[in-house]
Amino acid sequence: MTEMDYYEALEVSRTCSGQELKKAYRKLAMKYHPDRNPDNKEAEERFKYLSEAYEVLKDPQKRAIYDQYGKAGLQGQSRGGFGGGGQNMDDIMEMFNSMFGGSSGGFGGFGGGGQRRQPNQKYNLDFEIEQELKFNEAVFGCDKKIDIRYKVPCDDCEGTGAEGGKLDTCSYCNGQGQVVMKQGFMSFAQTCPECHGEGQRVSKKCESCSGRGFHEEPDSVKIHIPAGVDTGNRLRAQGYGNRAKNGQRGDLYLTFEVEQDEHFIRDGVNIYIEVPIFFTQAILGETISIPSLEGELELNLKAGTKDKEQFIFRNEGVPDVHSGEKGKLIAQVSVIYPKKLNDEQEELLRKLQTSFGVESKPHTSTFEKTFSKVKKWFSK
């Protein structure tokens, strides 16, 4: 990645305030966060550079040095990213936590999780569940109580899954956890298929837990879901994961699945709604009331409104889950024509058509020259 000026990287002016700087960093950091861009090396580098830039510019002393001398003036000082003595991973996670409802409640935003495990433990400390939300719950936010089941080590086998906690050395790999496979003159080390890399195996299963090494306990968690979450967003409930042998609990991650609405169609922070109007309303124009997320809006149909024409209402969409700024409501017109006419209606329409004269038959003037051209093709 070509190295940019810190201000340019954060998309702020050199005179921006600390609040403007923080807001810009949050927006871009969420955009390029590694969890949102898996296996994207460029996004990862951009994320690290944004963190470095923010770490410097949020500090008045470092910012003054950078403004006068550039990065060269900061040599020897601690500079951001994940590697210096400045902003560390806890600082970054605290920022993400605050975006999703504050760290005081133990809930975070996007993050890893799901992989923490202690030695000889049969399960990960973190786990993830899918949480369904109604359309309005996701749009406006809500408080929910969620019943869960989490894993705790089996006391009878000390979490090993073996009767009495007794594990035998794996005879297949001789306790190494790996086996060497030879192919021609090449040798490859692979995880032992019998003990799965543990080096030990269960000779007799614990009857209490059926060899699983754990039991499941019920629990419930109260969470605040911020307005604007969408399908695929994740929320972290700190300390509500599985329990380790030392009593420590991991984290619970909730991945949201938001149901669709019958009339409102969501696209990020924007909302679309189809507005059916009769063909006479489209021709003559009319002011009508349409539903919005928070009530009603007046839609002014001008004379000659076209089918699929869109009308935009700003700040009537969904709030951005990070900034709180609302998107747009886009009303798209669908012109409806009568499916059947009675005799009186048909007569009136024919009179109307006649009253327009030549204008009522635009195809005549459009194709007049084409008809003549085609006739000449075949007259030769």
GUVO-572642 format. One record per residue (C-alpha): z, y, x; residue number from 1; residue in three letters. Coordinates in Angstrom, 2 decimals, m for minus. Each point is the difference from the previous one (the first is absolute). Layout:
N
       c3       c2       c1  domar  mise
        Z        Y        X    NUM   ALA
...
end
This chain:
380
       c3       c2       c1  domar  mise
     0.00     0.00     0.00      1   MET
    m0.92     3.44     1.31      2   THR
     3.20     1.94     0.57      3   GLU
     0.35     2.95    m2.35      4   MET
     2.12     3.10     0.08      5   ASP
     3.36    m0.74    m1.66      6   TYR
    m0.58     2.61    m2.71      7   TYR
    m3.50    m1.32    m0.63      8   GLU
     1.28    m3.57    m0.21      9   ALA
     2.57     0.98    m2.64     10   LEU
    m2.54     2.22    m1.81     11   GLU
     2.25     3.07     0.06     12   VAL
    m0.34     3.55     1.32     13   SER
     1.75     1.11     3.20     14   ARG
     2.21     2.29    m2.13     15   THR
     1.09    m2.70    m2.48     16   CYS
     3.64    m0.20    m1.03     17   SER
     2.24    m2.97     0.66     18   GLY
    m0.25    m1.04    m3.65     19   GLN
    m3.80     0.15     0.07     20   GLU
     0.01    m2.03     3.20     21   LEU
     2.26    m2.66    m1.49     22   LYS
    m2.08    m0.26    m3.18     23   LYS
    m3.24    m0.35     1.96     24   ALA
     1.51    m2.68     2.24     25   TYR
     1.30    m2.02    m2.91     26   ARG
    m3.37     0.04    m1.73     27   LYS
    m1.97    m1.07     3.07     28   LEU
     2.59    m2.49     1.25     29   ALA
    m0.12    m1.84    m3.31     30   MET
    m3.81     0.02     0.11     31   LYS
    m0.18    m1.54     3.48     32   TYR
     3.14    m2.15    m0.12     33   HIS
    m0.70    m3.48     1.48     34   PRO
     1.15    m1.76    m3.17     35   ASP
    m2.70     1.81    m1.94     36   ARG
    m2.60    m0.70     2.68     37   ASN
     0.55    m3.57     1.23     38   PRO
    m2.02    m0.99     3.08     39   ASP
    m1.34     3.57     0.30     40   ASN
     0.57     1.01     3.63     41   LYS
    m1.41     3.49    m0.52     42   GLU
     2.40     0.70    m2.88     43   ALA
     2.91    m1.31     2.08     44   GLU
    m0.87     2.31     2.88     45   GLU
    m0.40     2.92    m2.38     46   ARG
     3.42    m0.75    m1.52     47   PHE
     1.64    m0.03     3.45     48   LYS
    m1.69     3.26     0.97     49   TYR
     1.11     1.67    m3.24     50   LEU
     3.58    m1.06     0.72     51   SER
    m0.28     1.40     3.52     52   GLU
    m1.39     3.30    m1.29     53   ALA
     2.67     0.35    m2.66     54   TYR
     2.79    m0.81     2.45     55   GLU
    m1.11     2.88     2.22     56   VAL
    m0.82     2.61    m2.65     57   LEU
     3.16    m0.52    m2.09     58   LYS
     2.09     0.97     3.05     59   ASP
    m0.13     3.84     0.41     60   PRO
     0.50    m0.20     3.77     61   GLN
    m2.65    m2.67     0.57     62   LYS
    m2.36     1.80    m2.38     63   ARG
     0.33     3.24     1.94     64   ALA
    m0.78    m1.80     3.26     65   ILE
    m2.99    m1.77    m1.58     66   TYR
    m1.34     3.26    m1.46     67   ASP
     0.08     1.66     3.41     68   GLN
    m0.86    m2.80     2.41     69   TYR
    m1.35    m2.88    m2.10     70   GLY
     0.93    m3.63     0.67     71   LYS
     0.13     0.65     3.73     72   ALA
     3.06     2.16    m0.54     73   GLY
     1.82    m2.90    m1.65     74   LEU
    m0.30    m2.37     2.95     75   GLN
     3.38    m1.45     0.85     76   GLY
     1.36     0.68    m3.48     77   GLN
     0.46    m2.66    m2.64     78   SER
    m3.01    m0.06    m2.32     79   ARG
    m0.08    m1.74    m3.39     80   GLY
    m1.83    m3.11    m0.89     81   GLY
     1.81    m3.31     0.14     82   PHE
     0.60     0.02     3.70     83   GLY
     2.00     3.09     1.13     84   GLY
     3.48     1.13    m0.57     85   GLY
    m1.00     2.07    m3.01     86   GLY
    m0.98    m1.36    m3.34     87   GLN
     0.82    m3.71    m0.27     88   ASN
    m0.77    m2.60    m2.65     89   MET
     3.19     0.82    m1.92     90   ASP
    m1.07     3.64    m0.28     91   ASP
    m3.39    m1.03    m1.32     92   ILE
     1.39    m2.53    m2.48     93   MET
     2.50     2.60    m1.21     94   GLU
    m2.88     2.31    m0.77     95   MET
    m1.86    m2.70    m1.92     96   PHE
     3.19    m0.92    m1.83     97   ASN
     0.44     3.58    m1.17     98   SER
    m3.51     0.01    m1.41     99   MET
     0.82    m2.90    m2.26    100   PHE
     3.23     1.15    m1.52    101   GLY
     2.29     0.73     2.94    102   GLY
     1.83    m2.18     2.43    103   SER
     3.32     0.55    m1.71    104   SER
    m0.82    m2.66    m2.55    105   GLY
    m1.21    m2.45     2.58    106   GLY
    m3.60     0.08    m1.14    107   PHE
    m2.96     0.58     2.26    108   GLY
    m3.73     0.40    m0.25    109   GLY
    m2.72    m1.86     1.81    110   PHE
     1.11    m2.28     2.80    111   GLY
    m0.16    m3.41     1.55    112   GLY
     2.66    m2.49    m0.92    113   GLY
    m0.14    m3.62    m0.96    114   GLY
     0.17    m1.40     3.56    115   GLN
     3.55     0.49     1.28    116   ARG
     1.63    m3.35     0.74    117   ARG
     2.95    m1.14     2.06    118   GLN
    m0.11    m3.08     2.25    119   PRO
     0.15    m3.35    m1.86    120   ASN
    m0.31     1.79    m3.32    121   GLN
    m2.19    m1.57    m2.65    122   LYS
    m1.17     3.22    m1.63    123   TYR
    m0.80     3.65     0.64    124   ASN
     2.61     2.63    m0.73    125   LEU
    m2.50     2.28    m1.74    126   ASP
    m1.89    m1.12    m3.06    127   PHE
    m2.42     1.55    m2.45    128   GLU
    m0.45    m0.19    m3.76    129   ILE
    m2.61     1.42    m2.32    130   GLU
     1.28     2.47    m2.58    131   GLN
    m2.04     0.77    m3.09    132   GLU
     0.14     3.55    m1.33    133   LEU
    m1.22     1.47    m3.23    134   LYS
    m2.58     2.73     0.34    135   PHE
     2.44     2.75    m0.99    136   ASN
     2.76    m1.34     2.29    137   GLU
    m2.30     0.35     3.01    138   ALA
    m1.31     3.42    m1.02    139   VAL
     3.33     1.63    m0.82    140   PHE
     2.39    m2.09     2.09    141   GLY
     2.99    m1.91    m1.32    142   CYS
     3.26    m1.75     0.83    143   ASP
    m0.04    m3.78    m0.16    144   LYS
     2.49    m2.82     0.30    145   LYS
    m1.66    m3.05     1.51    146   ILE
     1.48    m3.49     0.09    147   ASP
    m0.72    m1.90     3.21    148   ILE
     0.98    m3.20     1.80    149   ARG
     0.66     0.08     3.73    150   TYR
     0.61    m2.73     2.57    151   LYS
     3.37    m0.70     1.65    152   VAL
     0.66    m2.60     2.73    153   PRO
     1.31    m3.35    m1.18    154   CYS
     3.64    m0.29     1.09    155   ASP
    m0.05    m3.81     0.15    156   ASP
    m2.76    m0.15     2.61    157   CYS
     0.52     3.46     1.54    158   GLU
    m3.49     0.94    m1.08    159   GLY
    m1.70    m2.71     2.05    160   THR
    m1.07    m2.27    m2.85    161   GLY
     1.53    m2.98     1.85    162   ALA
     3.03    m1.96    m1.19    163   GLU
     3.11     1.37     1.69    164   GLY
    m2.14     2.55     1.81    165   GLY
    m1.07    m2.63     2.52    166   LYS
    m3.49     0.49     1.40    167   LEU
    m1.69    m2.48     2.31    168   ASP
    m2.25     0.90     2.90    169   THR
    m3.61    m0.32    m1.07    170   CYS
    m1.38    m3.15     1.64    171   SER
    m3.59     1.12    m0.40    172   TYR
     0.35     3.04     2.28    173   CYS
     3.28    m0.94     1.73    174   ASN
     1.63     3.16    m1.27    175   GLY
    m2.59     2.33     1.48    176   GLN
    m1.39     1.21    m3.34    177   GLY
    m3.50    m0.31     1.45    178   GLN
    m2.36    m2.79     0.90    179   VAL
    m2.80     0.11     2.53    180   VAL
    m3.39    m1.20    m1.19    181   MET
    m2.69    m0.87     2.53    182   LYS
    m3.71     0.30    m0.61    183   GLN
    m2.09    m0.84     3.01    184   GLY
     1.35     1.96     2.94    185   PHE
     1.62     2.60    m2.32    186   MET
     3.60    m0.06    m1.24    187   SER
     1.29     1.80    m3.09    188   PHE
     3.59     0.61    m1.06    189   ALA
     0.51    m0.28    m3.75    190   GLN
     2.99     0.27    m2.32    191   THR
     1.52    m3.40    m0.57    192   CYS
    m1.24    m1.33    m3.38    193   PRO
     3.20    m2.00    m0.55    194   GLU
     2.72     2.62     0.54    195   CYS
    m2.23     3.06    m0.49    196   HIS
     1.11     1.54     3.29    197   GLY
     3.77    m0.41    m0.57    198   GLU
     0.49    m2.74     2.61    199   GLY
     2.37    m1.72    m2.44    200   GLN
    m0.50    m1.95    m3.18    201   ARG
     1.97    m1.31    m2.94    202   VAL
     0.68    m3.71     0.10    203   SER
     1.93    m0.07    m3.30    204   LYS
    m0.33     2.69    m2.64    205   LYS
     3.00     1.86    m1.33    206   CYS
     0.67    m1.22    m3.53    207   GLU
     1.44     3.32    m1.12    208   SER
    m3.19     2.01     0.62    209   CYS
    m2.50    m2.90     0.12    210   SER
    m0.84     0.89     3.59    211   GLY
    m1.08     3.55    m0.78    212   ARG
     2.88     1.60     1.92    213   GLY
     0.77     2.51    m2.73    214   PHE
     1.04     0.60    m3.57    215   HIS
    m1.11     2.79    m2.29    216   GLU
     2.34     2.58    m1.52    217   GLU
    m0.66     2.39    m2.89    218   PRO
     0.20     3.75     0.49    219   ASP
    m1.27     3.18    m1.61    220   SER
    m1.25     3.22     1.54    221   VAL
    m0.29     3.43    m1.58    222   LYS
    m2.91     1.99     1.32    223   ILE
    m1.50     3.40    m0.65    224   HIS
    m3.78    m0.20    m0.15    225   ILE
    m1.53     3.39     0.87    226   PRO
    m2.69     1.54    m2.19    227   ALA
    m3.52    m0.81     1.11    228   GLY
     0.32    m3.51     1.43    229   VAL
    m3.08    m2.16    m0.41    230   ASP
    m1.07    m3.62     0.27    231   THR
     0.49    m1.25     3.54    232   GLY
     2.71     2.53     0.95    233   ASN
     3.16    m1.53     1.50    234   ARG
     3.59     1.13    m0.25    235   LEU
     2.83    m1.23     2.25    236   ARG
     3.45    m0.82    m1.39    237   ALA
     2.15    m0.08     3.12    238   GLN
     2.64    m2.71     0.16    239   GLY
    m1.27    m2.03    m2.96    240   TYR
    m1.85    m2.68     1.97    241   GLY
     1.09    m3.49     1.07    242   ASN
     3.33    m0.52     1.76    243   ARG
     0.32    m1.23     3.57    244   ALA
     2.71    m2.21     1.45    245   LYS
     1.89     3.06     1.28    246   ASN
     0.06     1.54    m3.47    247   GLY
    m2.74     2.55     0.67    248   GLN
    m2.49     0.49    m2.84    249   ARG
    m3.62     0.91     0.48    250   GLY
    m2.08     2.26    m2.19    251   ASP
    m1.77    m0.52    m3.29    252   LEU
    m3.56     1.32    m0.31    253   TYR
    m1.45     0.68    m3.42    254   LEU
    m3.78     0.10    m0.35    255   THR
    m1.09     1.70    m3.20    256   PHE
    m2.57    m1.18    m2.51    257   GLU
    m0.70     2.73    m2.58    258   VAL
    m1.41    m0.94    m3.40    259   GLU
    m3.06     1.79    m1.30    260   GLN
     0.07     2.35    m2.96    261   ASP
    m2.25    m0.31    m3.03    262   GLU
    m1.37     3.55     0.25    263   HIS
     1.06     1.53     3.33    264   PHE
    m1.82    m1.32     3.06    265   ILE
     1.73     0.71     3.30    266   ARG
    m1.75     0.66     3.31    267   ASP
     2.69     0.91     2.53    268   GLY
     1.50     3.27    m1.21    269   VAL
    m2.86     0.70    m2.42    270   ASN
    m0.16    m1.12    m3.62    271   ILE
    m3.18    m0.62    m1.99    272   TYR
    m0.23    m0.13    m3.76    273   ILE
    m3.07    m0.65    m2.14    274   GLU
    m0.36     2.42    m2.93    275   VAL
    m2.23    m1.22    m2.84    276   PRO
    m1.72     2.83    m1.90    277   ILE
    m2.54    m0.06    m2.83    278   PHE
    m3.55     1.11     0.82    279   PHE
     0.37     3.06    m2.23    280   THR
     3.07     1.10     1.99    281   GLN
    m2.04    m0.31     3.19    282   ALA
    m2.85     2.06    m1.48    283   ILE
     2.04     2.72    m1.69    284   LEU
     3.04     0.11     2.30    285   GLY
     3.62    m0.15    m1.10    286   GLU
     3.55     0.28     1.31    287   THR
     1.92    m3.26    m0.33    288   ILE
     3.39    m1.35     1.06    289   SER
     0.18    m2.86     2.49    290   ILE
     3.03    m1.92     1.31    291   PRO
     1.37     0.65     3.49    292   SER
     2.77    m1.67     1.98    293   LEU
     2.51     2.54    m1.30    294   GLU
    m1.31     0.91    m3.45    295   GLY
    m3.22     1.62    m1.22    296   GLU
    m2.76     2.09     1.53    297   LEU
    m2.68     2.14    m1.64    298   GLU
    m3.53    m1.07     0.95    299   LEU
    m2.62     2.67    m0.64    300   ASN
    m3.33    m1.72    m0.67    301   LEU
    m2.78     2.47     0.55    302   LYS
    m3.17    m0.21    m2.10    303   ALA
    m2.37    m2.54     1.51    304   GLY
     2.66    m2.14     1.67    305   THR
    m1.65    m2.98     1.68    306   LYS
     0.98    m3.66    m0.10    307   ASP
     2.21    m0.96     2.99    308   LYS
     0.72     3.66     0.75    309   GLU
     3.37     0.49     1.67    310   GLN
     2.66     2.65    m0.55    311   PHE
     2.68     0.42     2.68    312   ILE
     3.62     1.01    m0.60    313   PHE
     1.83     0.69     3.25    314   ARG
     3.68    m0.91     0.54    315   ASN
    m0.09    m2.33    m3.01    316   GLU
    m0.26    m3.24     1.98    317   GLY
     2.52    m2.22     1.79    318   VAL
     2.43     1.49     2.53    319   PRO
    m0.60    m1.01     3.61    320   ASP
     2.84    m2.36     0.93    321   VAL
     0.60     1.88     3.27    322   HIS
    m0.75     3.67    m0.69    323   SER
     0.56     0.15    m3.77    324   GLY
    m3.25     1.91    m0.47    325   GLU
    m1.85    m1.08    m3.13    326   LYS
    m3.60    m1.12    m0.17    327   GLY
    m2.57     0.73    m2.69    328   LYS
    m0.66    m1.25    m3.50    329   LEU
    m3.72    m0.57    m0.50    330   ILE
    m1.23    m0.23    m3.59    331   ALA
    m3.40    m1.68    m0.27    332   GLN
    m1.95     0.46    m3.23    333   VAL
    m1.59    m2.94    m1.79    334   SER
    m2.44     1.13    m2.70    335   VAL
     0.09    m2.18    m3.10    336   ILE
    m2.98    m0.31    m2.38    337   TYR
     0.15    m1.23    m3.60    338   PRO
    m0.70    m3.71    m0.35    339   LYS
    m1.40     0.33    m3.51    340   LYS
    m1.32     2.84    m2.18    341   LEU
    m0.07     0.28    m3.76    342   ASN
    m3.01     1.50    m1.75    343   ASP
     1.47     3.49    m0.20    344   GLU
     0.94     0.05     3.71    345   GLN
    m3.43    m1.26     1.01    346   GLU
    m1.74     2.67    m2.07    347   GLU
     2.17     2.73     1.49    348   LEU
    m0.74    m1.17     3.54    349   LEU
    m3.75    m0.10    m0.68    350   ARG
     0.14     3.54    m1.34    351   LYS
     1.94     1.05     3.08    352   LEU
    m2.57    m1.67     2.26    353   GLN
    m2.87     1.72    m1.82    354   THR
     1.71     3.36     0.32    355   SER
    m0.22    m0.26     3.80    356   PHE
    m3.76    m0.41    m0.07    357   GLY
    m1.63    m0.93     3.32    358   VAL
     3.38     0.14     1.73    359   GLU
     1.08    m3.11    m1.93    360   SER
    m2.75    m2.07     1.67    361   LYS
     0.32     0.69     3.75    362   PRO
    m1.85    m3.21     0.88    363   HIS
    m3.25     1.43    m1.43    364   THR
    m0.30     2.86     2.48    365   SER
     1.43    m2.07     2.86    366   THR
    m2.54    m2.84    m0.28    367   PHE
    m3.06     1.95    m1.21    368   GLU
    m1.61     0.19     3.44    369   LYS
     1.04    m3.57     0.82    370   THR
    m1.80    m1.37    m3.07    371   PHE
    m3.19     1.82     1.01    372   SER
     0.27    m1.29     3.57    373   LYS
     0.43    m3.61    m1.11    374   VAL
    m3.03     0.22    m2.37    375   LYS
    m2.19     1.21     2.89    376   LYS
     1.05    m3.03     2.08    377   TRP
    m1.58    m2.34    m2.53    378   PHE
    m2.98     2.16    m1.09    379   SER
    m1.85    m0.56     3.27    380   LYS
end
